[in-house]
Amino acid sequence: MNILLAFKAEPDLSMLVDSDWQQAACANQAPDPSLMRVVMGNDEQGAAELMLQARDIDPTLALAAITLGDDRAVGLLRHLAALGIGQRTLLHSAADSRFSPAWVAEQLAQQVRRLSSEMVLVGTQSSEGQNGQTGWLLAEMLGWPCLTQVSRLLPASDAMAVECRSATHISRWQLRQPAVLMVQNRGQLALRVPGMRARLAAARAEVEVVEATPPGEPRLQCRALARNAQLRAGRVIAGGSAQENVQQLWRDGLAERMRR
């Protein structure tokens, strides 16, 4: 069975400090992600680990990975090569794909057919766009069934056992046909770390580069940003001298607590 991991190489927004967001909000445009490193989302790391766990059980499984992005994503694909994922493809595009899930799904569907993949694993949603639509659209374009909240894969002789776990129940499925699986990682899955020898061996691993079809005019565009200030509840003591403020703090807050 050929299993394909489709993930998004997204900028690491945790590298931005609060002042970066404030400056972007004043200019009514998103922060420039071109200088940020790119990472795999939490759900997509869980999907990669599920693939590797399934291959540990059945070594005949052929694993592949594909991502849509620019040249910064090559490092992520080579990291997956160090983990043993054979075919690696970069759908090269500099376009902003955050608000274009249909275009992303169309690009992936073309590659799924070209690579003759029999199962596609995607994250439920990325940490950047969070639209949660790409997996469903991909399954519709391929004409395949789609399962979401996937948390486990177990290869069988003539099928693939899939476990889906929600907050209230667990469902188990036996798949005997191609399908799109949307993985949800609630912290139970951590992508394994390759050893130094495997990293060095994959440092120059071959990555297939395919130019993506340019998207049309995006339907949605960022028009403005507003900062959502999350302030703690409390009372500000100000206006008097330092001595007066301390006395007020004692009377209004600390004195009662000291008596308890």
C-alpha positions in Angstrom: 0.0 0.0 0.0 1.2 3.5 -0.9 0.5 6.0 1.8 1.0 9.7 1.2 1.5 12.4 3.9 0.2 15.8 2.7 1.3 18.6 5.0 1.7 22.4 5.0 5.0 24.0 5.7 3.8 27.0 7.6 5.7 29.8 9.2 6.5 29.5 12.9 4.4 32.4 14.3 5.7 31.8 17.8 8.9 33.6 16.7 6.9 36.9 16.6 6.9 39.1 19.7 3.9 41.2 20.8 5.4 44.3 19.2 5.5 42.6 15.8 1.7 42.0 15.9 1.0 45.6 17.1 3.1 47.0 14.2 1.3 44.8 11.7 -2.1 45.8 13.1 -1.2 49.5 12.7 -0.3 48.9 9.0 -3.4 46.7 8.4 -1.4 43.8 7.0 -0.2 40.5 8.2 3.4 40.1 9.6 5.9 39.2 6.9 6.6 35.5 7.2 9.4 35.4 4.6 12.2 35.4 7.2 10.6 32.9 9.6 11.5 29.3 9.7 8.7 26.8 8.5 7.4 24.0 10.6 4.9 21.1 10.4 1.6 21.6 12.3 0.8 19.5 15.4 -1.8 17.4 13.6 0.5 16.8 10.6 3.4 15.7 12.9 0.9 13.2 14.4 0.0 12.0 10.9 3.6 11.4 10.1 4.1 9.4 13.3 1.0 7.3 12.5 2.5 6.4 9.1 5.8 5.4 10.7 4.1 3.3 13.3 2.1 1.5 10.6 5.3 0.8 8.7 6.9 -0.6 11.8 4.1 -3.2 11.8 4.1 -3.8 8.1 7.5 -3.0 6.4 6.0 -3.4 3.0 4.2 -0.1 3.2 5.6 2.6 0.9 5.6 6.0 2.5 5.7 9.3 0.7 5.3 13.0 1.7 4.3 16.1 -0.2 4.1 19.7 0.8 3.1 23.0 -0.9 5.4 25.9 -0.3 8.7 27.5 -1.2 12.3 26.3 -0.9 12.2 26.6 2.9 10.1 23.4 3.0 13.0 21.3 1.6 14.5 21.0 5.1 11.3 19.5 6.4 11.2 17.0 3.6 14.7 15.9 4.3 13.9 15.6 8.0 11.2 13.1 6.9 13.7 11.4 4.7 15.9 10.8 7.8 12.9 9.1 9.4 12.6 6.7 6.4 9.9 8.3 4.2 11.0 7.4 0.7 9.3 9.7 -1.9 9.5 13.4 -1.1 7.8 16.0 -3.3 7.8 19.8 -3.1 4.9 21.5 -4.8 6.7 24.7 -5.4 4.6 27.9 -5.0 5.2 31.3 -3.5 1.4 32.1 -3.4 -0.4 32.8 -0.2 -2.6 29.6 0.3 -4.1 30.4 3.7 -7.5 31.4 2.2 -7.5 29.0 -0.8 -8.3 25.5 0.5 -10.0 24.5 -2.8 -6.9 25.4 -4.8 -4.7 23.6 -2.3 -6.9 20.5 -2.5 -6.9 20.7 -6.3 -3.1 20.7 -6.4 -2.9 17.8 -4.0 -5.5 15.8 -5.9 -3.4 16.0 -9.1 -0.3 14.7 -7.3 -2.2 11.9 -5.5 -3.3 10.6 -8.9 0.2 11.0 -10.4 1.8 9.1 -7.5 -0.9 6.4 -7.4 -1.4 6.8 -3.7 -3.9 4.5 -2.0 -4.3 6.5 1.2 -3.7 10.2 2.1 -3.1 11.5 5.5 -3.6 15.2 6.3 -3.9 17.2 9.5 -7.4 18.2 10.6 -6.4 21.8 10.5 -3.2 23.9 10.3 -2.2 26.1 13.1 -2.1 29.1 10.7 -5.2 29.0 8.6 -7.4 26.6 10.7 -10.1 26.4 8.1 -10.4 22.6 8.3 -11.6 22.3 4.7 -8.7 20.9 2.7 -9.1 17.3 3.7 -12.8 17.2 2.9 -12.3 19.0 -0.4 -9.5 16.6 -1.4 -11.7 13.6 -0.6 -14.5 15.0 -2.7 -12.2 15.7 -5.7 -10.8 12.2 -5.5 -14.2 10.5 -4.9 -12.8 8.8 -1.8 -14.3 8.4 1.7 -13.0 10.6 4.4 -12.5 9.9 8.1 -11.7 12.6 10.6 -10.3 12.7 14.1 -8.0 9.7 13.2 -5.8 8.7 16.1 -4.4 5.2 15.1 -3.5 3.1 12.1 -3.1 -0.7 12.3 -2.3 -2.6 9.0 -4.1 -5.9 8.5 -3.7 -8.5 5.8 -6.3 -7.2 3.5 -7.3 -3.9 5.1 -6.3 -1.0 7.2 -7.8 -0.7 10.7 -8.4 3.0 11.6 -9.4 4.3 15.0 -11.1 7.7 15.3 -11.3 9.3 18.7 -13.5 12.2 19.7 -14.1 13.8 23.1 -17.1 11.4 23.7 -16.5 8.2 21.9 -14.1 6.0 19.9 -15.0 4.5 16.5 -13.1 1.8 14.6 -13.2 1.2 10.9 -11.8 -1.4 8.4 -10.8 0.2 5.2 -10.4 -1.8 2.0 -10.4 1.1 -0.4 -8.5 4.3 -0.9 -9.4 7.0 1.6 -8.4 10.4 3.0 -7.7 10.4 6.7 -7.7 13.6 8.7 -5.5 13.2 11.8 -6.2 15.1 15.0 -3.4 15.2 17.5 -4.5 16.0 21.0 -1.0 15.5 22.4 -1.0 11.7 22.3 1.3 11.6 19.3 4.8 12.9 19.1 6.9 12.7 15.9 10.0 10.6 16.5 13.4 12.2 16.3 16.0 10.8 13.8 19.5 10.0 15.0 22.5 12.0 14.0 23.7 9.3 11.5 20.3 9.3 9.8 20.2 13.1 9.7 23.7 13.3 8.0 22.6 10.6 5.5 19.5 12.6 4.6 21.2 16.0 4.5 21.4 15.8 0.7 18.4 13.6 0.1 16.7 14.1 -3.2 13.5 16.1 -3.2 11.3 16.1 -6.3 10.2 19.7 -7.2 7.0 20.1 -9.1 5.7 23.6 -10.0 2.2 24.2 -8.7 -0.4 25.7 -11.0 -0.6 29.4 -10.2 -3.8 30.2 -8.3 -6.4 32.6 -9.5 -7.4 35.8 -7.6 -7.9 34.8 -3.9 -11.5 35.1 -2.8 -10.5 36.3 0.7 -7.9 38.9 1.5 -6.6 40.4 4.8 -8.1 43.9 5.1 -7.4 44.8 8.6 -5.9 43.4 11.9 -7.1 44.2 15.4 -5.3 43.3 18.5 -7.4 41.2 20.9 -6.0 42.3 24.3 -6.4 39.7 27.0 -6.0 41.5 30.3 -6.2 40.0 33.7 -9.0 41.2 36.0 -7.7 43.5 38.7 -7.6 47.1 40.0 -5.0 49.7 39.2 -3.8 51.8 42.1 -2.4 55.1 40.9 -2.5 58.8 41.4 -1.0 59.2 44.9 2.5 59.0 46.3 4.2 55.7 46.7 3.4 55.7 50.4 -0.2 56.4 49.8 -0.5 53.7 47.2 1.1 51.1 49.5 -1.3 52.0 52.3 -4.3 51.7 50.0 -3.0 48.3 48.7 -2.8 47.2 52.3 -6.3 48.4 53.3 -8.1 47.2 50.1 -6.4 44.0 49.4 -3.7 42.6 51.7 -5.2 43.3 55.2 -8.2 41.1 54.7 -6.1 38.2 53.3 -3.7 38.4 56.2 -6.6 37.8 58.7 -7.6 34.5 57.0 
